[in-house]
């Protein structure tokens, strides 16, 4: 190889290495964002599940005559 070709390939290699590091950092950041959003989503699902159970429990205890007096207390 000629010295010029070696220099070109060296520079290209350094550029690609820097790009790889940049993309790796971006991937780590996005992976962390997704993990946090997944945690929030799972927490929201648990809240919804809990609320649904409360609603079902309240509807099971509601008077059969359809009155809503129990909601006032």
Residue pairs with C-beta under 8 A, 6 or more apart in sequence:
1 9
61 70
62 70
63 69
63 70
